[in-house]
Amino acid sequence: MKTVIVPPGFVPSPNTCTDPIEAKKTLYKCTICPRDPIIFETGLKAHTQRVGHKKALEIKTTGHAAPQTTTSISSGKKTSRPSASKPVMPTPPRSDASSDVVIVQKKKIARPEIEDATALPVAKDPAELKRDRGRQAAEAYRGCREVAENLVKGLVAEMGPSRNWDHIRRVRNLAMRMAHEETPEVDLKVVEFLALFHEVAEASSTPSALTTILAPFLNHKLTAQVLTGDHIAVIMYLLPFVPWTVEADMRKRDVWPAHHDASLALCAVQDADRLDGMGVEGIVRFAQAMAVEDGVGMEAEIEDGETKKNSVQAVLGAMIKRSEGMKTDSGKLQAEQRCKTVKAMLEGRKQERRAAGPYRAAV
């Protein structure tokens, strides 16, 4: 018969296995380990070599655990030092009902549990990160544009009736549309802010005065987020050249820079400003301006055949002449359509005046 050597601390345990083969094996319970594991007789020796079993046996016999050993990086030798953690205090022994062996219980250390796994940070998909950056950039641009619009609205309130916010808004929209249709591609940021500030630039006497007026916009934190230093430099350089009166005067003196005609952003804003003074919209703007000036009417001719400076005939003729200065393809096409409207109005006016001429009744 095979003799089984049972190490100290193990007591026989009832075998309740239903399997006929397993039921013939002898089971032992370890009274030294905190959880009292049940072990087959063939695993007794292996169990005694486990680290947990050795620590439990040492605590039972000495009352405390052995000091931890560390390895020095420089020398590679193992040195003993006290454990940095709190010493394990022996707990009161309890007696097992089936034997006289004293069992030492090991205190369990409570570990924090994560209640909600969704609270952990999750890495975003690159496409989602790109969309987030796009939304943030769009929000910053809207805020920057709102700062510029509020500044312009406050400034044009002190200008004449023809320089109002509705005119600036129409010029901005026309310029953006024409610039988008141009080739090569135009920087729409430069176009939009050129259009927004073009009336302010026309009312400013010098570039330094213009910089002072636009300081609330130029120094705003949103402007720094949306516009680069190159953007601001280009906008401030081109603004004084936007008004068509400035270009006409410089061309008359032969000092107009030729490279300005190659600036698509400047050309788009100039064409948009001229277009808004043509066609039906131009006639309405002229009527609004004349309505607030005393002693100025919209009569066409005087009895001696001369024409007033602000007469309907002179204004409509100026609109047609203004179309000759268009620079962009889209501006030329729209100017041609508005000129047809003006010419039709002139022809209709002639017919109306002939119908309202002197009546000579037959004798």
C-alpha positions, 0 to 999 in steps of 0.5 A: 500500500502507498504511504502518503506523507501529510504535511502539518496543517492539513486535515482529512476532509469528506469527499463528496464527489459524485464521480466514482473515480474521484470519490475514491481519492482522499481529500485534505483541507489546509487549515493554514491558508486563510481560505481553507482550500480542499486539496487532493492527496496528490497536490499536498506537496505542491501546495506547501510550496506556494508563496501564499501558503508559506507566508500564512505559515510564517505569520502563524509561527512568528506573528509577522511576515518576513522583511521584503528583499530588494535588488540594488540596481548598481550592485545587483545584490539582494538587500533586506529592508522593512516593507514600506506598507503597514505591518500586518497585525496578527488577528485573533485566532479562531478554532476550527470545529473539526480540529485543534489547529489554530487558523490565522485569518488574513485581513482583506484590503479593500480596493476601489471599484469603478462603478461606471465604465463610461466615466473613463476617458475614451479616445476619439476617432480621428474623423470625429476630432477633425469635425470638432476642430471644424466646428470650433473654427466655424464658431470662432469665425462667426464670432469674429465676423459679428465683432466686425459687423457690430463695429461697422453698424455703429460707424455707418450710423454717423454717415450719409444715407447712401452709406448704410448697413444694407448697402454694405451687406449687399456688397459683402454678399456680391463680392463673396459670390463673385470671388467664389466663381473666380479662378484661381481661388481667392481667399474669402476671408480677405474678401469678406472683411474688405467688403465689410470695411470698404465704406469706413475706409472711404470715410477715413482720411489717412491709413493711420486714422483707419487703423485707429478706427478699426482698433477694436476689431484688430485687437480682439481675441477672436480676430487673432484666432481667425485671421493671421498676420498676413491676412490683416496686413493685406486687408489694411493695405488694400482697403484705401484702394477699394473706393472707385473714386480713389482709383479714378483719381489715381488713374487720372494722375497715372499713379494707380499701381498696376498690380492692383488689377491682378488682386482678385480680392480687391477687384471682386469688392470693387465690382460689387460696390459698383454693381450696388450703385447700378440698376434698380438698386442704384436708382433706389439708393439715389432716390433715398439720398436725394429725399434727405437733401434739401432743395435737390430734386430729380428733374431731368432738364432745365428750360435752357437745355442744361442738365443738373448734376443730380438729375435722373438723366445724369445719374442713369448715364453715370450708371451705364458708364460705371459698367465699363470699369468692371474687372471680374467676369461675373461683374461684367456679366451682371453689369451688362444685365443691370445696364439693360434695365437702366437703358430700358428705363431711359427709353421708357422715360423718353416715351412718357415725356413725349406723351406728356408734351405740349398739346396742340388742338386742331383748329 
